[in-house]
Amino acid sequence: MSKAQPGIDKNLQNVVADLEQPAVNSHHAQQIQQDTNDRRHQDSLNHDKTEDMNPSHS
């Protein structure tokens, strides 16, 4: 694992390191893209502030 440099976000540093790897073929390129999409989706879930308006879930 890489060591975080002072003043640099470690999560972003790791993402950049992953994206700097060249894709070997189209399947590998698709896997790299899917990893990026998964990160974005998880980030959007983590920041979702909508409230459940259905009181039956309480």
Number of C-alpha atoms within 10 A of each C-alpha: 4 8 8 13 9 7 6 9 10 14 10 11 14 15 13 11 11 13 13 9 10 10 14 8 8 9 10 12 14 12 12 17 14 12 15 15 12 12 13 12 12 12 11 11 10 9 9 9 8 6 6 9 8 7 6 6 6 6
